[in-house]
Amino acid sequence: MPQSLDASAVRDWCSLALESLGREREEIDAINVYPVADGDTGTNLYLTVESAAQAVEAVFAAHETGHTSPALADVIRAMAHGALIGARGNSGTILAQLLRGMAERLGDGDHLAGALRRASELAREAVARPVEGTILSVAGAAADAAENAPTDALRAAYAGARAALDATPGQLAVLERAGVVDAGGQGLLTVLGALVQAVSGEAPPAAAHAHARPARQNRTAEPCSDSGPAFEVIYLLEADDEAVARLRTRLDALGDSLVVVGGDGLWNVHVHVDDAGAAVEAGVEAGRPYRIRITHFDTAADPAPREQAQRAVVAVVQGEGLADLYGRAGATTVLARPGEPPASGELVEAVRRAHAREVVLLPNDTSLRHTAAAAAEQARTAGVRVALIPTRSAVQGIAALAVHAPDRRFDEDVVAMTAAAGATRYAELAVAEHRSWTSAGVCQAGDVLGLIDGDVAVIGEDLTETALTLLDRMLSSGGELVTLVLGGTAPEGLSDRLESHVREGYLAVDTITYEGGGDGTTPLLIGVE
């Protein structure tokens, strides 16, 4: 193993891989014809590496307080774990397993060639029906080249992977007909190139992309004909090895493109099926599936290109109710689940789905401001004009949407939406998970907390009574409109009680209530304009 492959080099590897995949994402998407021509391999790999990079940064952040440096084993294993829990699509799932194999060997002090060999072996074992001419072939060639190299195994691995990628059209007929190399293999080569640069300080020679077609609608779409499965199903699964072995057999009979990666009780399951419900039910029988994602393949034929809109709004929301509300207002939504904030790549993908020349981005969460800023910057490089309105709550986003006027000049629309969001004070209820100090005093586990603009202002024992106190505190500064968004854990009758309270005590104030839904820990959001 090269001396320079230490914890810092792994951190650099993540950063460089993410940067490179960000540049090449659209090109990799454009050559994606196998196993399904859905044009998202580059995006899926980007999101997978982004999750890995976030896990690595968390390890470094944990050591900053103690002024120590993390060990290589801890960092490389964090990278693999981050990729596992954030893996997207067929290629992203396989990449996560490749990183797991490398982490096993590098974490135990093995050399790079041994790590690449273990990575290739684990990835092949994870795929139910391995196919040559794919990312698996590229990974295997990298391991072969590294093992046979007299010196500089890493550059040899990259060269071997590059040669194998160029050979993929001759191994897989669908690639040859489309005139492209394998998209997953192209992504893996990009990740390996980032590793070369992280270790040596010099980027390897750029791989030729002569196989990529500039227009995606000209691709051969034969592998995603009507005879192919209709859905892609992905979920994380907590289960033991025996249950996973049975799950593999069942899912293999249900569909194709089956990849199950992971170990030590945590797995990432990916499969293409016609019966998405049966695939999820199989996971329930095996253990506890979560982070379930079901994507419908549009397999009929390449549709006519959709006309690009002039302007769109992209918003992050929590709960299906809010997603429906924002959707009816014309916004493209990104669903954030408790403990699962969206990555910047997901926001970029939402901007792409919005298919507009101008986009207004509403993060609706203070903690997402930097993520949203990164997504906006990346979208701008693709030629989209993006304005980020730093909304800190969904109720501020609702206020911004209420004054959104696509027929206005872009700058005028952004100013009006920003002003509406800024004029909306926001509050929320939460339940304390443990005893802690707050700006309103000491709270105990189970106490109801009322937060105004992110700070605890009220501590109570009863959710409804705390909500009433919080509402009075909000209206003590004036207001004309109260917006209530009820979460999935809100008690029955809460909205009626709050609306009645406003009618009786604040005659000039109107109230509007929305069902936010979701299974989060926020039973109530309040906005006051």
N, C-alpha and C positions, 0 to 999 in steps of 0.2 A: 504494500500500500504506500503510495507516495507520501512523503513527510508532510507535504502541504495540505493533505486532505484531513483537516482538523474541523473542529466545530464551526469556526468562522468561515471556512471554505464551504461547508454545507449551507450555511446561511447565505453566502454569496451565490451559491448554486441555485437556491430557491429564487432569489431576487433576479438573477440573470435569466433563468428559465421562464419566469413569469413575464419579464420584459420581452423576451424573444417570442414567446407564444402570443403576447399581445400584438406584436408587429405582424406576425404571420397567421393570426387566427382566421382572418377572412379568406386568405389563400388556401389554408388547409380545409376550411369549410367548403370551399368551391370545388375541391377534388374528391369530396367524400361521396363515393358511390357504393361502398361495401362496408358492412353487410346490408345497410339500408341507405339509400341516397337521400338522406334528410338534411344534409348540409350543416351539421353541427359538431363535427369531430374536433375542429380547432377550438370552438367555444367550450366544449366539454373538457378538453385537456387543460385549457386555461383555468377553468373553474376548479378542476382537481388540483392543479399545482398551486392555485391561490389558497386553497384550504390547507395544503401542506406548508406553505410559507407562513401562514398565520399561526400554525401550531409551533413552528420553529421560533417565531418571534416571541411567542408566549414563554418558551423555555428561557430565552435570553432575558426577557423582562423579569422572570422570577429570580434570576441570579443577580440582577442589578442591585437589589436592595442589600444583598450580602456582599457586594463588590467581589464576586467570584465569577469564574468562567465555567460554562457548562462543559461536560465531557462530550466527546464525539459520539459515544454510544447513545447518550440521552437525546442529542440533537437529531441524529439520523433516524432514531426510532420515532421521535416526535414527527418528523417529516413523513414517515411511512404511515403513522396513525392518522395524521391530518389528511393525507391523500385518501386513506380508507374511508373516513367518515364523510369526506366531501366529494368522492368519486362520482363522475357523471358519464353516462353513456358507456358503450362497449369499450372504447379505447381508454377512457379515463379509468374504468374499473380495472382493466389489465395493467395500466401504468401503476395504479396503486399496489397491485400485487408484485410488480417488478421492483418497486421501491421497498416493499416489505422484504423481499428476498435479499436485496442489497443490505438492508438494515440488519438482517440476521447475521450476515457474515462480517460486515464492517464493524458492527457493534461488538463482535467477539475478537476483533483484531486481525481478521483475515485480509488477504490482499485483494486488490480490485478485480483481478481476473476471476478469483473464486466467488466474489460477490456478484459479478455479472452472470456467472454460470448458475448460481443459486437462484438469481432473479429469473432467468430464462426458464429454469425447471419449474419453479413455483407458478409462473404465469401459464405455462402449458398445462399443468395439472388443474389449474382453476377453470380452464375453458373446456366445456363438455365435448366439443367436437372441433379440435384445432384444425385450422386451414392454413396452408402455405401461401405465401404472398401477402402476408398481413404483418402487423406489428410483432407477432410472435417470431416470424422469420427474421425480422430485423434485429430483435433482441438476441436470438440464437446466434446470428452471425457476429454480433458485437462480442459475445462471450467467446466464440471460437477464435476470433482475431486476437483478443486480449490474452488468451491462454497460449497462443502460438507466437506471441511477440517477444523477441529477445530483449527489447528495451521499450520504454514508454508505452505500456499496455493501454493506457487511456486513449492516446491518439490512434493507436492501432484499432481499438474498439470502435472509435468513431468512423475510421476509414472502412472498417468491415461493415458497419451498419449502413454507411452511405452506399457501398457497392450492393448490399442486399436490397436496399430500397430501390435502386435503379433496376434491379432484376424482378421486382414484384409484378410488373405487367406481364412478364413471360410466365409467371406462375399462376396467375388468376385471370381467367378469360375476361371477366367483366371489367377489369382494369385496362386490359389491352384494348377492348372495344371502345372504352371511353377515352383512351389516350392519356391516362393518368397513372401516377404511382399510388400506393396505398396511403390514405390520409393518416391513419394511425401510426404507420411507420414513419411518415414524414414528421409527425409530432414528436415521436420518440427520438428521432435524429436531432431535432431542435433541443430537446432536453439534454441529450448527451453532449451536444455542442456547448451548452451552457456549463456543463460539468467540466469540460476541457478548459474553458475560459476561467472558471473559478479556481481550478487547481494550478494552471500554468500562467494565468494572467494574460493569455493571448487567445483570441477567438480562432477556431479552426477555419479553414477555407470554406466560404459559403457554398452550400449545396446548390446545384442547379435546379431550377424549378420549371424546366421546359415542358414538363408534363401537365402543368396546371392550365386549365382553360379559363379565359377571362370571363366568360358568361356562363353562369351556372345553369341557365335554362337550356343550354345546348348539351348538357351531360346525357349520357345514356342512362336511363332510369329503369332498365330491365330488372335489376335485383329487387326493386321495390314495387313490383307489379301487384295486381289485385290478389295474387295467390299467396303473397307473403303475409305474415302476422300483422294484425291491426294496431297492436299496442306495444310500447316499451314500458316495462315495469321495473322499477329500481327501489330497493329499500335496505335499510340497515336492519340487522337481525341479531338479537341476543339468543344464542342457542348453543347446545353442546355438539361435539363432533358427530356423534351418532345420529342426532336429529338432522344435522346438515347433510349427512350422507343420504338419508332417506329423502330429504328435500331435493337434492340434486336429481335423483331418479325420477321423482314426480314431475319436477319442472321440465326435465329433458323430454318427457312424454307430452307435455303441454305445448311446447313451442321450440324455438331455436335461439341461437346466439346467447346461450346460457353461459354466464360467467359468475362464479361464486368465489370471492376472495376474502381473506382475513384469517382469523384463528384466535385462540385464547378466549373463546366465548363471544367474540364480536365479528360479524360477517357483513359484507356488502354483496347483495344479490342483484343480478341484472339478467333479464330475460325478455325475449320478444314473443308475445302470445296473442291469440285471438280473444281469450277469456281472461281479462285482467283480474276479475274478481277471484277466479280460481287460483291464480298465481299468488295473490295476497293471502287467500285462505290457507294455501299450503304453508306460507310463512307463519301464520298464526298457529297452525298445528305443530310446527317445528320449534317455535319459541315466541319471542316478542318482537314483531316487526315494527319499525317506526321510521320517520322521515320517508314516507311512502310517496313516490312520484310516478304518475302514470301519464304517458304521452301517447297521443293518438297519431299514427302515421297517416299522412295524406298520400295514399298510394295509388290513386287513380291514374294520374298523368300529371306532367308539369303544367300547372295552370297558367293562364295568361298573367303576365306581370301585373301586380296590383299597382294602381296609380298612387304615387307618393302624395301624402297629404301635405298641406302647407305647415300646419302646426298641430302638436299633440301635447298631452300632459302625461307624465309617467309618475306614479306615486307608490310608495311603500305603505302597506296597510297590514293590520293584524286582524284576522278573523274574516270568515267568508261573507258576513253581513256587510262589513266595510268594503270588501272587494266588490260586492254587488252594487253598493251605493256609488262608489267611485266609478265603476264600470258604466252604470246608467248615466253618469254625468259625462261620459266620453273619455275617461282616463284609462290608460294602460296600467295595470297594477302588478306589483310584485308582492307576494304574500310572505310576511315574516311571521314565523312561528316562535313560541316562547323558547328562549335560549338558542335560537337559530337565526341570528341577524343575517340578512342577505349579503353576499360578497359583491364587490364592485363589478365583477364579471356578469352577475345576474342582472344588475342594473343596466349595464351596457347592452345585454341581450334584450332587455325590455325596451330600451331606446330603439334598438333595431326592429323589434316587433311593431313598435308604434309607426314606423315607416313614414316619417315626416321630415321635412326640411328643417323645421324648428321644433324644439322640445323644451318644455318647462318641467323641471325635475323637483318633486316634493319628497324629501326623505322622511318627514313626519316623525323624526326621532333625533334627539341631540347627538346620540352616540354614532349616528350614521352620517354625520356631516362630512367627515373626511373621506369615508367610503364613497359617498355620493359625489364629492368633488373629484375624486380619482376617476370615477365612471364618466363624469361630464367631460373631463379632459380627454379621456380615451375616445369618447364619442365624437368630440370635435375633430380629432385627427382623421376621422372617417368622413368629414365634411358636413356633419350635422351641427347646426347652431343650437347650443344648449345653454339654458339659463337655470341656475340652481337657486331655488328659494329656500332658505334655511328653516323650514317649518320644523317645529320641535314636537308636535303632537298632531294626531289625525284631525282634531277639531280645527287646528290652524289650517290644515290642508283643505278641509271642507269650506272654510271661509274664503280661501284663495280660489277654489273652484267656483264658488258662487258668483264671483265677479269676472271669471275668465271669459274673454270675448275674442274668439279666433279671428274675427274680421278686423280687429284693431291692429295697428302697427305692433310688431313684436315687443319693442322696448316699452311702449305704453301699456301693453297687456301685462308684462312682467312687473312694471312699477305698481299697477293697480292690484295685482295678486299679492305682491310683497307687502303692500300697505294693509290689505285686508288681513293677511296672516299676522302681521305685526300688531294690529289693533285687537287681536283676539287673545285674551288671557286664558290660560288653560290650567286645568287641575285634574287629578285622578285619584282614585282609591286603590290601595294595595294592602295586602295582609303581610305583617312582619313575619319573617321566617325564623328569626332568632333575636335574642335580647341585644340591643345596641343603643348607642347615643345618637340622637337626632337633633335637629335645630329646634324642635319643639319639646325636647326633654328625652327621658329614657323610655324606650318602648320594650315590651316583652313579646316573646314569640306568640303569635296569634292575634296581637293587637291590630286594629284597623288603622291605617295611616292615610291621612288626607294630605296630598302634596299639591302645592300651588307653584307653578313655574319650576317644577323639579325639586323644590325644597319641602320638607315635612312641615306642615302648618298646624295639623290637628292630629291628636292621638285619641282613639276611642275604642270601645269594646263592641259596640253594635254597628253593623255596616250602614243601616239606614239612618240612624241618628248621626253618625259621623258624616254621612253624605249631606244631611241637612245643615249641619254646622259648617261644613266646607262650602256649601252653596251660599250661605249667609255671609261668610267671610269674603267670598268672591264678589257678591253683589254690594257689599259695603262701600266699594269704590265706584259704584254706578254700573250701568249697563242697559242695553236695550233688547238684546236677544241672548237667550241661554240655549246652548246646544248640548244635549245629553246623548251620549253613545253608551249603550248598555252592553257589557261583555257577557260571555257565556255563563259566568259564575254569579251574575247579579241576581239577588233574591226576587221572587215574584212580587209584583206590586210596587217595586221601587220607583219606576218612572211615574206611576200615578201619584204616588206620595210627593215626589219632588215637583211635578207639574202643579199639583194643588197648592203646595207651599208657595210657589212663585205667584200663582194667581191671587192668593189671599194676601200676600205680604208685599208684593211689588206690582202695582196695578199697571204700570207703563211698560212692563217687561214681557216679551213674548217668549215662548218655549217651543222648541222642536226636538223630537226624540228619534233616534235611529237605533236599530238593532245591529250591534257590531258583531255578535256571534263570536266564534272561536273558543278555544279551551285554555286561554291564557289566564294570568293571575290578576288582570286588571278588570274588575267588575264594572267600573264606571269611569267615563271621561266626561269632563265638563268644559265647555267653552263659553266665554262671556264676551260679547262684542258691545 
